[in-house]
Amino acid sequence: MKSLAERDAQLLWHPYTQHQTADPAIGITHGKGSYLFDENGKRYIDAISSWWTCPFGHRNKKVTKAISKQLQTLEHVLFGGFTHQPAVELAEVLTEILPDNQRKFFFSDNGSTAVEIALKAALQFYFNKVEIRPTIIAFEDAYHGDTFGAMGASSISIFSEAFQSMLIDVVRIPVPVKGQEEASEKALKEIIANKKAAAFIFEPLVQGAAGMVMYEPEILTRLIAICKNAGVFTIADEVMTGFCKTGTLFASSQLGVAPDMICLSKALTSGTIPLAVTSFTDEIYNGFLSPDKSKALFHGHTFTANPTGCAAALASIKQLRKKSTFKKVQKINGLHLAFAESLQHSKKVRNVRVKGVIIAIELAVPPQDYYSDLRNRLYRFFIENGVLLRPVGGTIYILPPFNIKQKDLEYVYLMVERALDKFVD
Ligand SMILES: *Cc1c(COP(=O)(O)O)cnc(C)c1O
């Protein structure tokens, strides 16, 4: 019998993978809690929640049960002209947990489409007003997804080099990390004065794919306020930061001014069914109302508001809002802070930062490419030792499921320490 890995290699094309040099894919047969098990019976601690999707670990009983229950009544119905209980209820729940100004909800399937919809809404809002504002403002090192619009807003070059001349008009400002706040604010003001900008899109407080780059809510609040005064819509891409990862339900919950649009996906359904939502203020929604059909938002996906996905999201959000979830998040945060403290004076570490359940450890090595040789060696070392971590260049980050056992998290820390000893001079 051929292994899953061998059969995979015959037919499958994997994301972000150079198949000529990549190791064979690891065949996973099942998951449980924060563990994944491969076809040879080896166990891995999923220390990045499978790309930030499963806050309650794998095979969460409540979410699984909600999905199975929904499948007994209605698996899918088109959302053009029809509606259903899970979508209506999910929108109602979202009004309770998102900032108060978020009043209208558009469903899609993944983070990139959630971003596309926000960008298109901002651009068309002004088009409908016969005021052309073609420019989008974004941060340096941003990541907003891989479809064309989202890729244009992103700036990690390895992802989009081949398409540079075909992307939407985006101008960038520095990320307001410590010491860069004023430069960022100044750049934003200049762009607003000189360009016709429709929107400013950002990953609030933490830039995930850039290697968990972190900045403070106060400066983001200032940037949003500047945009508000100039009629530039603000889009919080919370695809990574949403659902308690930064310590509060959303990163936007920590801001003094709410953004105009919010994008959610990863973790929305606890890693079960692909689903995304873009939320809007009434002001934006009203900009599409008209007796003229051509002013409508002509965007849709076949699986928009899939009932099974909505039921999964409802079950997931219900668990998320429990006090016990916040306690788990706080506990992980405390363990991360103590681990960060222990690394603070290590010569092998350039910078260590923590927000919520996220910790990022930047190694004291020369600048690395996104998929550098060092990064690949680190990745393999962790996999050999039964830990799933995907370092970004020279940065190792941990983003565990909230229900990870303390001893497992401590084992992950131990492996990070071993990696520092082994790979950093
Ligand atoms: C992952 C991610 C996306 C893209 O989501 P997909 O579901 O992979 O399309 C967009 N924005 C951010 C911040 C992300 O982390």
PDBQT file of the ligand as one rigid body, heavy atoms in Angstrom, charges set to zero:
ROOT
HETATM    1  C1  LIG A 501      -4.972  34.579   6.177  1.00  0.00    +0.000 C 
HETATM    2  C2  LIG A 501      -5.278  36.010   6.039  1.00  0.00    +0.000 A 
HETATM    3  C3  LIG A 501      -6.033  36.477   4.950  1.00  0.00    +0.000 A 
HETATM    4  C4  LIG A 501      -6.471  35.575   3.832  1.00  0.00    +0.000 C 
HETATM    5  O1  LIG A 501      -7.369  34.614   4.263  1.00  0.00    +0.000 OA
HETATM    6  P1  LIG A 501      -7.617  33.303   3.350  1.00  0.00    +0.000 P 
HETATM    7  O2  LIG A 501      -8.731  32.611   4.039  1.00  0.00    +0.000 OA
HETATM    8  O3  LIG A 501      -6.330  32.530   3.395  1.00  0.00    +0.000 OA
HETATM    9  O4  LIG A 501      -7.950  33.761   1.998  1.00  0.00    +0.000 OA
HETATM   10  C5  LIG A 501      -6.351  37.814   4.897  1.00  0.00    +0.000 A 
HETATM   11  N1  LIG A 501      -5.957  38.656   5.867  1.00  0.00    +0.000 NA
HETATM   12  C6  LIG A 501      -5.229  38.250   6.926  1.00  0.00    +0.000 A 
HETATM   13  C7  LIG A 501      -4.843  39.238   7.976  1.00  0.00    +0.000 C 
HETATM   14  C8  LIG A 501      -4.859  36.910   7.050  1.00  0.00    +0.000 A 
HETATM   15  O5  LIG A 501      -4.125  36.512   8.081  1.00  0.00    +0.000 OA
ENDROOT
TORSDOF 0
